Amino acid sequence: MTRTVRKAGYPLIFTQRMGIETNSHMCGTAVAGHDPAQSVLDPFCRSHDVENL
């Protein structure tokens, strides 16, 4: 998995196991906003491009 993630372009790979209280996204997040050119989601976390996604 480390090799695959590194090939995908992620230079930092953390392998220490963490408890459920350390909830995090491994590869980042999606940007929310009003402008579809600058964000993936609208302010209500819904897709700009696909209705009811």
ModelCIF file with pLDDT and N, C-alpha, C, O atoms, coordinates in Angstrom:
data_MODEL
#
_entry.id   MODEL 
#
_entity.id                         1 
_entity.type                       polymer 
_entity.pdbx_number_of_molecules   1 
#
_entity_poly.entity_id                      1 
_entity_poly.type                           'polypeptide(L)' 
_entity_poly.nstd_linkage                   no 
_entity_poly.nstd_monomer                   no 
_entity_poly.pdbx_seq_one_letter_code       MTRTVRKAGYPLIFTQRMGIETNSHMCGTAVAGHDPAQSVLDPFCRSHDVENL 
_entity_poly.pdbx_seq_one_letter_code_can   MTRTVRKAGYPLIFTQRMGIETNSHMCGTAVAGHDPAQSVLDPFCRSHDVENL 
_entity_poly.pdbx_strand_id                 A 
#
loop_
_entity_poly_seq.entity_id 
_entity_poly_seq.num 
_entity_poly_seq.mon_id 
_entity_poly_seq.hetero 
1 1  MET n 
1 2  THR n 
1 3  ARG n 
1 4  THR n 
1 5  VAL n 
1 6  ARG n 
1 7  LYS n 
1 8  ALA n 
1 9  GLY n 
1 10 TYR n 
1 11 PRO n 
1 12 LEU n 
1 13 ILE n 
1 14 PHE n 
1 15 THR n 
1 16 GLN n 
1 17 ARG n 
1 18 MET n 
1 19 GLY n 
1 20 ILE n 
1 21 GLU n 
1 22 THR n 
1 23 ASN n 
1 24 SER n 
1 25 HIS n 
1 26 MET n 
1 27 CYS n 
1 28 GLY n 
1 29 THR n 
1 30 ALA n 
1 31 VAL n 
1 32 ALA n 
1 33 GLY n 
1 34 HIS n 
1 35 ASP n 
1 36 PRO n 
1 37 ALA n 
1 38 GLN n 
1 39 SER n 
1 40 VAL n 
1 41 LEU n 
1 42 ASP n 
1 43 PRO n 
1 44 PHE n 
1 45 CYS n 
1 46 ARG n 
1 47 SER n 
1 48 HIS n 
1 49 ASP n 
1 50 VAL n 
1 51 GLU n 
1 52 ASN n 
1 53 LEU n 
#
_struct_asym.id          A 
_struct_asym.entity_id   1 
#
loop_
_ma_qa_metric.id 
_ma_qa_metric.mode 
_ma_qa_metric.name 
_ma_qa_metric.software_group_id 
_ma_qa_metric.type 
1 global pLDDT . pLDDT 
2 local  pLDDT . pLDDT 
#
_ma_qa_metric_global.metric_id      1 
_ma_qa_metric_global.metric_value   82.08 
_ma_qa_metric_global.model_id       1 
_ma_qa_metric_global.ordinal_id     1 
#
loop_
_ma_qa_metric_local.label_asym_id 
_ma_qa_metric_local.label_comp_id 
_ma_qa_metric_local.label_seq_id 
_ma_qa_metric_local.metric_id 
_ma_qa_metric_local.metric_value 
_ma_qa_metric_local.model_id 
_ma_qa_metric_local.ordinal_id 
A MET 1  2 83.00 1 1  
A THR 2  2 84.00 1 2  
A ARG 3  2 88.00 1 3  
A THR 4  2 89.00 1 4  
A VAL 5  2 85.00 1 5  
A ARG 6  2 86.00 1 6  
A LYS 7  2 89.00 1 7  
A ALA 8  2 89.00 1 8  
A GLY 9  2 88.00 1 9  
A TYR 10 2 86.00 1 10 
A PRO 11 2 84.00 1 11 
A LEU 12 2 81.00 1 12 
A ILE 13 2 80.00 1 13 
A PHE 14 2 77.00 1 14 
A THR 15 2 77.00 1 15 
A GLN 16 2 76.00 1 16 
A ARG 17 2 76.00 1 17 
A MET 18 2 73.00 1 18 
A GLY 19 2 73.00 1 19 
A ILE 20 2 69.00 1 20 
A GLU 21 2 68.00 1 21 
A THR 22 2 67.00 1 22 
A ASN 23 2 63.00 1 23 
A SER 24 2 61.00 1 24 
A HIS 25 2 58.00 1 25 
A MET 26 2 58.00 1 26 
A CYS 27 2 57.00 1 27 
A GLY 28 2 62.00 1 28 
A THR 29 2 73.00 1 29 
A ALA 30 2 79.00 1 30 
A VAL 31 2 85.00 1 31 
A ALA 32 2 88.00 1 32 
A GLY 33 2 92.00 1 33 
A HIS 34 2 95.00 1 34 
A ASP 35 2 95.00 1 35 
A PRO 36 2 94.00 1 36 
A ALA 37 2 94.00 1 37 
A GLN 38 2 93.00 1 38 
A SER 39 2 92.00 1 39 
A VAL 40 2 89.00 1 40 
A LEU 41 2 90.00 1 41 
A ASP 42 2 92.00 1 42 
A PRO 43 2 90.00 1 43 
A PHE 44 2 90.00 1 44 
A CYS 45 2 86.00 1 45 
A ARG 46 2 90.00 1 46 
A SER 47 2 91.00 1 47 
A HIS 48 2 91.00 1 48 
A ASP 49 2 90.00 1 49 
A VAL 50 2 89.00 1 50 
A GLU 51 2 87.00 1 51 
A ASN 52 2 85.00 1 52 
A LEU 53 2 83.00 1 53 
#
loop_
_atom_site.group_PDB 
_atom_site.id 
_atom_site.type_symbol 
_atom_site.label_atom_id 
_atom_site.label_alt_id 
_atom_site.label_comp_id 
_atom_site.label_asym_id 
_atom_site.label_entity_id 
_atom_site.label_seq_id 
_atom_site.pdbx_PDB_ins_code 
_atom_site.Cartn_x 
_atom_site.Cartn_y 
_atom_site.Cartn_z 
_atom_site.occupancy 
_atom_site.B_iso_or_equiv 
_atom_site.pdbx_formal_charge 
_atom_site.auth_seq_id 
_atom_site.auth_comp_id 
_atom_site.auth_asym_id 
_atom_site.auth_atom_id 
_atom_site.pdbx_PDB_model_num 
ATOM 1   N N  . MET A 1 1  ? 0.812   -1.163 0.000   1.00 83.00 ? 1  MET A N  1 
ATOM 2   C CA . MET A 1 1  ? 0.000   0.000  0.000   1.00 83.00 ? 1  MET A CA 1 
ATOM 3   C C  . MET A 1 1  ? 0.874   1.252  0.000   1.00 83.00 ? 1  MET A C  1 
ATOM 4   O O  . MET A 1 1  ? 0.562   2.228  -0.681  1.00 83.00 ? 1  MET A O  1 
ATOM 5   N N  . THR A 1 2  ? 1.944   1.226  0.745   1.00 84.00 ? 2  THR A N  1 
ATOM 6   C CA . THR A 1 2  ? 2.837   2.386  0.791   1.00 84.00 ? 2  THR A CA 1 
ATOM 7   C C  . THR A 1 2  ? 3.367   2.718  -0.595  1.00 84.00 ? 2  THR A C  1 
ATOM 8   O O  . THR A 1 2  ? 3.392   3.886  -0.983  1.00 84.00 ? 2  THR A O  1 
ATOM 9   N N  . ARG A 1 3  ? 3.785   1.718  -1.339  1.00 88.00 ? 3  ARG A N  1 
ATOM 10  C CA . ARG A 1 3  ? 4.307   1.956  -2.697  1.00 88.00 ? 3  ARG A CA 1 
ATOM 11  C C  . ARG A 1 3  ? 3.233   2.553  -3.604  1.00 88.00 ? 3  ARG A C  1 
ATOM 12  O O  . ARG A 1 3  ? 3.503   3.473  -4.375  1.00 88.00 ? 3  ARG A O  1 
ATOM 13  N N  . THR A 1 4  ? 2.031   2.031  -3.506  1.00 89.00 ? 4  THR A N  1 
ATOM 14  C CA . THR A 1 4  ? 0.938   2.513  -4.348  1.00 89.00 ? 4  THR A CA 1 
ATOM 15  C C  . THR A 1 4  ? 0.600   3.961  -4.033  1.00 89.00 ? 4  THR A C  1 
ATOM 16  O O  . THR A 1 4  ? 0.415   4.769  -4.942  1.00 89.00 ? 4  THR A O  1 
ATOM 17  N N  . VAL A 1 5  ? 0.518   4.289  -2.759  1.00 85.00 ? 5  VAL A N  1 
ATOM 18  C CA . VAL A 1 5  ? 0.201   5.658  -2.354  1.00 85.00 ? 5  VAL A CA 1 
ATOM 19  C C  . VAL A 1 5  ? 1.330   6.605  -2.752  1.00 85.00 ? 5  VAL A C  1 
ATOM 20  O O  . VAL A 1 5  ? 1.071   7.725  -3.191  1.00 85.00 ? 5  VAL A O  1 
ATOM 21  N N  . ARG A 1 6  ? 2.551   6.177  -2.607  1.00 86.00 ? 6  ARG A N  1 
ATOM 22  C CA . ARG A 1 6  ? 3.695   7.000  -2.995  1.00 86.00 ? 6  ARG A CA 1 
ATOM 23  C C  . ARG A 1 6  ? 3.684   7.244  -4.512  1.00 86.00 ? 6  ARG A C  1 
ATOM 24  O O  . ARG A 1 6  ? 3.960   8.357  -4.959  1.00 86.00 ? 6  ARG A O  1 
ATOM 25  N N  . LYS A 1 7  ? 3.363   6.201  -5.311  1.00 89.00 ? 7  LYS A N  1 
ATOM 26  C CA . LYS A 1 7  ? 3.276   6.364  -6.768  1.00 89.00 ? 7  LYS A CA 1 
ATOM 27  C C  . LYS A 1 7  ? 2.165   7.334  -7.147  1.00 89.00 ? 7  LYS A C  1 
ATOM 28  O O  . LYS A 1 7  ? 2.250   8.007  -8.174  1.00 89.00 ? 7  LYS A O  1 
ATOM 29  N N  . ALA A 1 8  ? 1.119   7.408  -6.320  1.00 89.00 ? 8  ALA A N  1 
ATOM 30  C CA . ALA A 1 8  ? 0.010   8.327  -6.590  1.00 89.00 ? 8  ALA A CA 1 
ATOM 31  C C  . ALA A 1 8  ? 0.386   9.774  -6.298  1.00 89.00 ? 8  ALA A C  1 
ATOM 32  O O  . ALA A 1 8  ? -0.385  10.688 -6.593  1.00 89.00 ? 8  ALA A O  1 
ATOM 33  N N  . GLY A 1 9  ? 1.571   9.989  -5.717  1.00 88.00 ? 9  GLY A N  1 
ATOM 34  C CA . GLY A 1 9  ? 2.048   11.343 -5.526  1.00 88.00 ? 9  GLY A CA 1 
ATOM 35  C C  . GLY A 1 9  ? 2.025   11.863 -4.098  1.00 88.00 ? 9  GLY A C  1 
ATOM 36  O O  . GLY A 1 9  ? 2.255   13.050 -3.871  1.00 88.00 ? 9  GLY A O  1 
ATOM 37  N N  . TYR A 1 10 ? 1.754   11.000 -3.139  1.00 86.00 ? 10 TYR A N  1 
ATOM 38  C CA . TYR A 1 10 ? 1.721   11.435 -1.741  1.00 86.00 ? 10 TYR A CA 1 
ATOM 39  C C  . TYR A 1 10 ? 3.085   11.188 -1.103  1.00 86.00 ? 10 TYR A C  1 
ATOM 40  O O  . TYR A 1 10 ? 3.457   10.037 -0.870  1.00 86.00 ? 10 TYR A O  1 
ATOM 41  N N  . PRO A 1 11 ? 3.837   12.254 -0.818  1.00 84.00 ? 11 PRO A N  1 
ATOM 42  C CA . PRO A 1 11 ? 5.197   12.088 -0.293  1.00 84.00 ? 11 PRO A CA 1 
ATOM 43  C C  . PRO A 1 11 ? 5.244   11.676 1.174   1.00 84.00 ? 11 PRO A C  1 
ATOM 44  O O  . PRO A 1 11 ? 6.215   11.052 1.603   1.00 84.00 ? 11 PRO A O  1 
ATOM 45  N N  . LEU A 1 12 ? 4.220   12.011 1.949   1.00 81.00 ? 12 LEU A N  1 
ATOM 46  C CA . LEU A 1 12 ? 4.191   11.658 3.371   1.00 81.00 ? 12 LEU A CA 1 
ATOM 47  C C  . LEU A 1 12 ? 3.201   10.527 3.599   1.00 81.00 ? 12 LEU A C  1 
ATOM 48  O O  . LEU A 1 12 ? 2.025   10.632 3.250   1.00 81.00 ? 12 LEU A O  1 
ATOM 49  N N  . ILE A 1 13 ? 3.687   9.459  4.182   1.00 80.00 ? 13 ILE A N  1 
ATOM 50  C CA . ILE A 1 13 ? 2.840   8.296  4.449   1.00 80.00 ? 13 ILE A CA 1 
ATOM 51  C C  . ILE A 1 13 ? 3.015   7.932  5.914   1.00 80.00 ? 13 ILE A C  1 
ATOM 52  O O  . ILE A 1 13 ? 4.112   7.579  6.348   1.00 80.00 ? 13 ILE A O  1 
ATOM 53  N N  . PHE A 1 14 ? 1.943   8.016  6.664   1.00 77.00 ? 14 PHE A N  1 
ATOM 54  C CA . PHE A 1 14 ? 1.990   7.716  8.089   1.00 77.00 ? 14 PHE A CA 1 
ATOM 55  C C  . PHE A 1 14 ? 1.518   6.287  8.316   1.00 77.00 ? 14 PHE A C  1 
ATOM 56  O O  . PHE A 1 14 ? 0.427   5.912  7.889   1.00 77.00 ? 14 PHE A O  1 
ATOM 57  N N  . THR A 1 15 ? 2.336   5.500  8.984   1.00 77.00 ? 15 THR A N  1 
ATOM 58  C CA . THR A 1 15 ? 2.002   4.087  9.174   1.00 77.00 ? 15 THR A CA 1 
ATOM 59  C C  . THR A 1 15 ? 1.679   3.734  10.618  1.00 77.00 ? 15 THR A C  1 
ATOM 60  O O  . THR A 1 15 ? 1.387   2.578  10.925  1.00 77.00 ? 15 THR A O  1 
ATOM 61  N N  . GLN A 1 16 ? 1.730   4.719  11.502  1.00 76.00 ? 16 GLN A N  1 
ATOM 62  C CA . GLN A 1 16 ? 1.398   4.454  12.896  1.00 76.00 ? 16 GLN A CA 1 
ATOM 63  C C  . GLN A 1 16 ? -0.118  4.290  13.026  1.00 76.00 ? 16 GLN A C  1 
ATOM 64  O O  . GLN A 1 16 ? -0.879  5.128  12.542  1.00 76.00 ? 16 GLN A O  1 
ATOM 65  N N  . ARG A 1 17 ? -0.550  3.216  13.675  1.00 76.00 ? 17 ARG A N  1 
ATOM 66  C CA . ARG A 1 17 ? -1.976  2.997  13.874  1.00 76.00 ? 17 ARG A CA 1 
ATOM 67  C C  . ARG A 1 17 ? -2.504  3.991  14.898  1.00 76.00 ? 17 ARG A C  1 
ATOM 68  O O  . ARG A 1 17 ? -1.855  4.274  15.906  1.00 76.00 ? 17 ARG A O  1 
ATOM 69  N N  . MET A 1 18 ? -3.686  4.512  14.623  1.00 73.00 ? 18 MET A N  1 
ATOM 70  C CA . MET A 1 18 ? -4.307  5.482  15.513  1.00 73.00 ? 18 MET A CA 1 
ATOM 71  C C  . MET A 1 18 ? -5.698  5.003  15.870  1.00 73.00 ? 18 MET A C  1 
ATOM 72  O O  . MET A 1 18 ? -6.325  4.267  15.108  1.00 73.00 ? 18 MET A O  1 
ATOM 73  N N  . GLY A 1 19 ? -6.174  5.417  17.017  1.00 73.00 ? 19 GLY A N  1 
ATOM 74  C CA . GLY A 1 19 ? -7.507  5.025  17.469  1.00 73.00 ? 19 GLY A CA 1 
ATOM 75  C C  . GLY A 1 19 ? -8.609  5.725  16.690  1.00 73.00 ? 19 GLY A C  1 
ATOM 76  O O  . GLY A 1 19 ? -8.346  6.660  15.934  1.00 73.00 ? 19 GLY A O  1 
ATOM 77  N N  . ILE A 1 20 ? -9.830  5.274  16.874  1.00 69.00 ? 20 ILE A N  1 
ATOM 78  C CA . ILE A 1 20 ? -10.979 5.832  16.161  1.00 69.00 ? 20 ILE A CA 1 
ATOM 79  C C  . ILE A 1 20 ? -11.178 7.300  16.486  1.00 69.00 ? 20 ILE A C  1 
ATOM 80  O O  . ILE A 1 20 ? -11.761 8.031  15.685  1.00 69.00 ? 20 ILE A O  1 
ATOM 81  N N  . GLU A 1 21 ? -10.710 7.751  17.641  1.00 68.00 ? 21 GLU A N  1 
ATOM 82  C CA . GLU A 1 21 ? -10.861 9.163  17.994  1.00 68.00 ? 21 GLU A CA 1 
ATOM 83  C C  . GLU A 1 21 ? -10.004 10.075 17.126  1.00 68.00 ? 21 GLU A C  1 
ATOM 84  O O  . GLU A 1 21 ? -10.185 11.292 17.143  1.00 68.00 ? 21 GLU A O  1 
ATOM 85  N N  . THR A 1 22 ? -9.077  9.503  16.368  1.00 67.00 ? 22 THR A N  1 
ATOM 86  C CA . THR A 1 22 ? -8.229  10.266 15.457  1.00 67.00 ? 22 THR A CA 1 
ATOM 87  C C  . THR A 1 22 ? -8.764  10.107 14.038  1.00 67.00 ? 22 THR A C  1 
ATOM 88  O O  . THR A 1 22 ? -8.055  9.646  13.143  1.00 67.00 ? 22 THR A O  1 
ATOM 89  N N  . ASN A 1 23 ? -9.986  10.484 13.848  1.00 63.00 ? 23 ASN A N  1 
ATOM 90  C CA . ASN A 1 23 ? -10.646 10.354 12.551  1.00 63.00 ? 23 ASN A CA 1 
ATOM 91  C C  . ASN A 1 23 ? -10.052 11.373 11.576  1.00 63.00 ? 23 ASN A C  1 
ATOM 92  O O  . ASN A 1 23 ? -10.001 12.564 11.882  1.00 63.00 ? 23 ASN A O  1 
ATOM 93  N N  . SER A 1 24 ? -9.608  10.918 10.419  1.00 61.00 ? 24 SER A N  1 
ATOM 94  C CA . SER A 1 24 ? -9.034  11.829 9.439   1.00 61.00 ? 24 SER A CA 1 
ATOM 95  C C  . SER A 1 24 ? -9.202  11.280 8.032   1.00 61.00 ? 24 SER A C  1 
ATOM 96  O O  . SER A 1 24 ? -9.458  10.091 7.839   1.00 61.00 ? 24 SER A O  1 
ATOM 97  N N  . HIS A 1 25 ? -9.056  12.160 7.058   1.00 58.00 ? 25 HIS A N  1 
ATOM 98  C CA . HIS A 1 25 ? -9.085  11.762 5.658   1.00 58.00 ? 25 HIS A CA 1 
ATOM 99  C C  . HIS A 1 25 ? -7.653  11.494 5.220   1.00 58.00 ? 25 HIS A C  1 
ATOM 100 O O  . HIS A 1 25 ? -6.769  12.316 5.456   1.00 58.00 ? 25 HIS A O  1 
ATOM 101 N N  . MET A 1 26 ? -7.421  10.372 4.596   1.00 58.00 ? 26 MET A N  1 
ATOM 102 C CA . MET A 1 26 ? -6.070  9.980  4.218   1.00 58.00 ? 26 MET A CA 1 
ATOM 103 C C  . MET A 1 26 ? -5.530  10.766 3.028   1.00 58.00 ? 26 MET A C  1 
ATOM 104 O O  . MET A 1 26 ? -4.324  10.994 2.940   1.00 58.00 ? 26 MET A O  1 
ATOM 105 N N  . CYS A 1 27 ? -6.398  11.182 2.114   1.00 57.00 ? 27 CYS A N  1 
ATOM 106 C CA . CYS A 1 27 ? -5.911  11.803 0.887   1.00 57.00 ? 27 CYS A CA 1 
ATOM 107 C C  . CYS A 1 27 ? -6.449  13.206 0.664   1.00 57.00 ? 27 CYS A C  1 
ATOM 108 O O  . CYS A 1 27 ? -6.454  13.685 -0.470  1.00 57.00 ? 27 CYS A O  1 
ATOM 109 N N  . GLY A 1 28 ? -6.893  13.863 1.696   1.00 62.00 ? 28 GLY A N  1 
ATOM 110 C CA . GLY A 1 28 ? -7.368  15.227 1.543   1.00 62.00 ? 28 GLY A CA 1 
ATOM 111 C C  . GLY A 1 28 ? -8.871  15.330 1.542   1.00 62.00 ? 28 GLY A C  1 
ATOM 112 O O  . GLY A 1 28 ? -9.570  14.383 1.901   1.00 62.00 ? 28 GLY A O  1 
ATOM 113 N N  . THR A 1 29 ? -9.363  16.473 1.143   1.00 73.00 ? 29 THR A N  1 
ATOM 114 C CA . THR A 1 29 ? -10.792 16.734 1.170   1.00 73.00 ? 29 THR A CA 1 
ATOM 115 C C  . THR A 1 29 ? -11.226 17.409 -0.118  1.00 73.00 ? 29 THR A C  1 
ATOM 116 O O  . THR A 1 29 ? -10.395 17.794 -0.941  1.00 73.00 ? 29 THR A O  1 
ATOM 117 N N  . ALA A 1 30 ? -12.539 17.549 -0.288  1.00 79.00 ? 30 ALA A N  1 
ATOM 118 C CA . ALA A 1 30 ? -13.103 18.246 -1.442  1.00 79.00 ? 30 ALA A CA 1 
ATOM 119 C C  . ALA A 1 30 ? -13.442 19.672 -1.024  1.00 79.00 ? 30 ALA A C  1 
ATOM 120 O O  . ALA A 1 30 ? -13.973 19.893 0.065   1.00 79.00 ? 30 ALA A O  1 
ATOM 121 N N  . VAL A 1 31 ? -13.142 20.624 -1.873  1.00 85.00 ? 31 VAL A N  1 
ATOM 122 C CA . VAL A 1 31 ? -13.392 22.029 -1.579  1.00 85.00 ? 31 VAL A CA 1 
ATOM 123 C C  . VAL A 1 31 ? -14.869 22.346 -1.808  1.00 85.00 ? 31 VAL A C  1 
ATOM 124 O O  . VAL A 1 31 ? -15.445 21.941 -2.818  1.00 85.00 ? 31 VAL A O  1 
ATOM 125 N N  . ALA A 1 32 ? -15.479 23.073 -0.868  1.00 88.00 ? 32 ALA A N  1 
ATOM 126 C CA . ALA A 1 32 ? -16.868 23.505 -0.996  1.00 88.00 ? 32 ALA A CA 1 
ATOM 127 C C  . ALA A 1 32 ? -16.910 25.015 -1.203  1.00 88.00 ? 32 ALA A C  1 
ATOM 128 O O  . ALA A 1 32 ? -16.079 25.746 -0.665  1.00 88.00 ? 32 ALA A O  1 
ATOM 129 N N  . GLY A 1 33 ? -17.890 25.479 -1.992  1.00 92.00 ? 33 GLY A N  1 
ATOM 130 C CA . GLY A 1 33 ? -18.034 26.904 -2.224  1.00 92.00 ? 33 GLY A CA 1 
ATOM 131 C C  . GLY A 1 33 ? -19.153 27.195 -3.207  1.00 92.00 ? 33 GLY A C  1 
ATOM 132 O O  . GLY A 1 33 ? -19.820 26.279 -3.690  1.00 92.00 ? 33 GLY A O  1 
ATOM 133 N N  . HIS A 1 34 ? -19.358 28.467 -3.501  1.00 95.00 ? 34 HIS A N  1 
ATOM 134 C CA . HIS A 1 34 ? -20.438 28.880 -4.408  1.00 95.00 ? 34 HIS A CA 1 
ATOM 135 C C  . HIS A 1 34 ? -20.045 28.755 -5.877  1.00 95.00 ? 34 HIS A C  1 
ATOM 136 O O  . HIS A 1 34 ? -20.911 28.523 -6.720  1.00 95.00 ? 34 HIS A O  1 
ATOM 137 N N  . ASP A 1 35 ? -18.780 28.900 -6.200  1.00 95.00 ? 35 ASP A N  1 
ATOM 138 C CA . ASP A 1 35 ? -18.307 28.941 -7.588  1.00 95.00 ? 35 ASP A CA 1 
ATOM 139 C C  . ASP A 1 35 ? -17.871 27.547 -8.052  1.00 95.00 ? 35 ASP A C  1 
ATOM 140 O O  . ASP A 1 35 ? -16.894 27.009 -7.531  1.00 95.00 ? 35 ASP A O  1 
ATOM 141 N N  . PRO A 1 36 ? -18.583 26.948 -9.028  1.00 94.00 ? 36 PRO A N  1 
ATOM 142 C CA . PRO A 1 36 ? -18.211 25.622 -9.521  1.00 94.00 ? 36 PRO A CA 1 
ATOM 143 C C  . PRO A 1 36 ? -16.804 25.557 -10.119 1.00 94.00 ? 36 PRO A C  1 
ATOM 144 O O  . PRO A 1 36 ? -16.202 24.484 -10.159 1.00 94.00 ? 36 PRO A O  1 
ATOM 145 N N  . ALA A 1 37 ? -16.275 26.686 -10.582 1.00 94.00 ? 37 ALA A N  1 
ATOM 146 C CA . ALA A 1 37 ? -14.924 26.699 -11.135 1.00 94.00 ? 37 ALA A CA 1 
ATOM 147 C C  . ALA A 1 37 ? -13.864 26.603 -10.038 1.00 94.00 ? 37 ALA A C  1 
ATOM 148 O O  . ALA A 1 37 ? -12.718 26.247 -10.311 1.00 94.00 ? 37 ALA A O  1 
ATOM 149 N N  . GLN A 1 38 ? -14.241 26.915 -8.811  1.00 93.00 ? 38 GLN A N  1 
ATOM 150 C CA . GLN A 1 38 ? -13.291 26.915 -7.704  1.00 93.00 ? 38 GLN A CA 1 
ATOM 151 C C  . GLN A 1 38 ? -13.565 25.836 -6.656  1.00 93.00 ? 38 GLN A C  1 
ATOM 152 O O  . GLN A 1 38 ? -12.782 25.670 -5.721  1.00 93.00 ? 38 GLN A O  1 
ATOM 153 N N  . SER A 1 39 ? -14.672 25.102 -6.805  1.00 92.00 ? 39 SER A N  1 
ATOM 154 C CA . SER A 1 39 ? -15.039 24.125 -5.782  1.00 92.00 ? 39 SER A CA 1 
ATOM 155 C C  . SER A 1 39 ? -15.756 22.933 -6.391  1.00 92.00 ? 39 SER A C  1 
ATOM 156 O O  . SER A 1 39 ? -16.341 23.026 -7.470  1.00 92.00 ? 39 SER A O  1 
ATOM 157 N N  . VAL A 1 40 ? -15.702 21.822 -5.689  1.00 89.00 ? 40 VAL A N  1 
ATOM 158 C CA . VAL A 1 40 ? -16.363 20.591 -6.135  1.00 89.00 ? 40 VAL A CA 1 
ATOM 159 C C  . VAL A 1 40 ? -17.789 20.533 -5.600  1.00 89.00 ? 40 VAL A C  1 
ATOM 160 O O  . VAL A 1 40 ? -18.699 20.061 -6.281  1.00 89.00 ? 40 VAL A O  1 
ATOM 161 N N  . LEU A 1 41 ? -17.972 21.015 -4.382  1.00 90.00 ? 41 LEU A N  1 
ATOM 162 C CA . LEU A 1 41 ? -19.262 20.959 -3.707  1.00 90.00 ? 41 LEU A CA 1 
ATOM 163 C C  . LEU A 1 41 ? -19.806 22.355 -3.457  1.00 90.00 ? 41 LEU A C  1 
ATOM 164 O O  . LEU A 1 41 ? -19.050 23.321 -3.360  1.00 90.00 ? 41 LEU A O  1 
ATOM 165 N N  . ASP A 1 42 ? -21.146 22.450 -3.351  1.00 92.00 ? 42 ASP A N  1 
ATOM 166 C CA . ASP A 1 42 ? -21.738 23.726 -2.978  1.00 92.00 ? 42 ASP A CA 1 
ATOM 167 C C  . ASP A 1 42 ? -21.677 23.873 -1.448  1.00 92.00 ? 42 ASP A C  1 
ATOM 168 O O  . ASP A 1 42 ? -21.228 22.948 -0.771  1.00 92.00 ? 42 ASP A O  1 
ATOM 169 N N  . PRO A 1 43 ? -22.110 24.991 -0.897  1.00 90.00 ? 43 PRO A N  1 
ATOM 170 C CA . PRO A 1 43 ? -22.020 25.182 0.555   1.00 90.00 ? 43 PRO A CA 1 
ATOM 171 C C  . PRO A 1 43 ? -22.812 24.158 1.380   1.00 90.00 ? 43 PRO A C  1 
ATOM 172 O O  . PRO A 1 43 ? -22.616 24.053 2.591   1.00 90.00 ? 43 PRO A O  1 
ATOM 173 N N  . PHE A 1 44 ? -23.709 23.402 0.721   1.00 90.00 ? 44 PHE A N  1 
ATOM 174 C CA . PHE A 1 44 ? -24.496 22.383 1.411   1.00 90.00 ? 44 PHE A CA 1 
ATOM 175 C C  . PHE A 1 44 ? -23.939 20.977 1.179   1.00 90.00 ? 44 PHE A C  1 
ATOM 176 O O  . PHE A 1 44 ? -24.618 19.979 1.421   1.00 90.00 ? 44 PHE A O  1 
ATOM 177 N N  . CYS A 1 45 ? -22.683 20.917 0.701   1.00 86.00 ? 45 CYS A N  1 
ATOM 178 C CA . CYS A 1 45 ? -21.978 19.646 0.437   1.00 86.00 ? 45 CYS A CA 1 
ATOM 179 C C  . CYS A 1 45 ? -22.638 18.816 -0.652  1.00 86.00 ? 45 CYS A C  1 
ATOM 180 O O  . CYS A 1 45 ? -22.595 17.587 -0.607  1.00 86.00 ? 45 CYS A O  1 
ATOM 181 N N  . ARG A 1 46 ? -23.238 19.463 -1.614  1.00 90.00 ? 46 ARG A N  1 
ATOM 182 C CA . ARG A 1 46 ? -23.831 18.779 -2.754  1.00 90.00 ? 46 ARG A CA 1 
ATOM 183 C C  . ARG A 1 46 ? -23.020 19.116 -3.995  1.00 90.00 ? 46 ARG A C  1 
ATOM 184 O O  . ARG A 1 46 ? -22.487 20.220 -4.108  1.00 90.00 ? 46 ARG A O  1 
ATOM 185 N N  . SER A 1 47 ? -22.923 18.188 -4.912  1.00 91.00 ? 47 SER A N  1 
ATOM 186 C CA . SER A 1 47 ? -22.159 18.379 -6.139  1.00 91.00 ? 47 SER A CA 1 
ATOM 187 C C  . SER A 1 47 ? -22.743 19.493 -6.999  1.00 91.00 ? 47 SER A C  1 
ATOM 188 O O  . SER A 1 47 ? -23.962 19.623 -7.110  1.00 91.00 ? 47 SER A O  1 
ATOM 189 N N  . HIS A 1 48 ? -21.880 20.290 -7.604  1.00 91.00 ? 48 HIS A N  1 
ATOM 190 C CA . HIS A 1 48 ? -22.336 21.313 -8.545  1.00 91.00 ? 48 HIS A CA 1 
ATOM 191 C C  . HIS A 1 48 ? -22.827 20.675 -9.837  1.00 91.00 ? 48 HIS A C  1 
ATOM 192 O O  . HIS A 1 48 ? -23.741 21.195 -10.477 1.00 91.00 ? 48 HIS A O  1 
ATOM 193 N N  . ASP A 1 49 ? -22.228 19.554 -10.226 1.00 90.00 ? 49 ASP A N  1 
ATOM 194 C CA . ASP A 1 49 ? -22.456 18.967 -11.540 1.00 90.00 ? 49 ASP A CA 1 
ATOM 195 C C  . ASP A 1 49 ? -23.491 17.845 -11.585 1.00 90.00 ? 49 ASP A C  1 
ATOM 196 O O  . ASP A 1 49 ? -24.158 17.666 -12.604 1.00 90.00 ? 49 ASP A O  1 
ATOM 197 N N  . VAL A 1 50 ? -23.635 17.091 -10.504 1.00 89.00 ? 50 VAL A N  1 
ATOM 198 C CA . VAL A 1 50 ? -24.525 15.922 -10.519 1.00 89.00 ? 50 VAL A CA 1 
ATOM 199 C C  . VAL A 1 50 ? -25.591 16.099 -9.448  1.00 89.00 ? 50 VAL A C  1 
ATOM 200 O O  . VAL A 1 50 ? -25.283 16.156 -8.258  1.00 89.00 ? 50 VAL A O  1 
ATOM 201 N N  . GLU A 1 51 ? -26.852 16.187 -9.878  1.00 87.00 ? 51 GLU A N  1 
ATOM 202 C CA . GLU A 1 51 ? -27.938 16.397 -8.941  1.00 87.00 ? 51 GLU A CA 1 
ATOM 203 C C  . GLU A 1 51 ? -28.098 15.200 -7.992  1.00 87.00 ? 51 GLU A C  1 
ATOM 204 O O  . GLU A 1 51 ? -28.041 14.050 -8.427  1.00 87.00 ? 51 GLU A O  1 
ATOM 205 N N  . ASN A 1 52 ? -28.291 15.466 -6.736  1.00 85.00 ? 52 ASN A N  1 
ATOM 206 C CA . ASN A 1 52 ? -28.554 14.481 -5.696  1.00 85.00 ? 52 ASN A CA 1 
ATOM 207 C C  . ASN A 1 52 ? -27.429 13.443 -5.537  1.00 85.00 ? 52 ASN A C  1 
ATOM 208 O O  . ASN A 1 52 ? -27.685 12.289 -5.194  1.00 85.00 ? 52 ASN A O  1 
ATOM 209 N N  . LEU A 1 53 ? -26.189 13.867 -5.789  1.00 83.00 ? 53 LEU A N  1 
ATOM 210 C CA . LEU A 1 53 ? -25.048 12.960 -5.623  1.00 83.00 ? 53 LEU A CA 1 
ATOM 211 C C  . LEU A 1 53 ? -24.685 12.853 -4.167  1.00 83.00 ? 53 LEU A C  1 
ATOM 212 O O  . LEU A 1 53 ? -23.748 12.136 -3.816  1.00 83.00 ? 53 LEU A O  1 
#
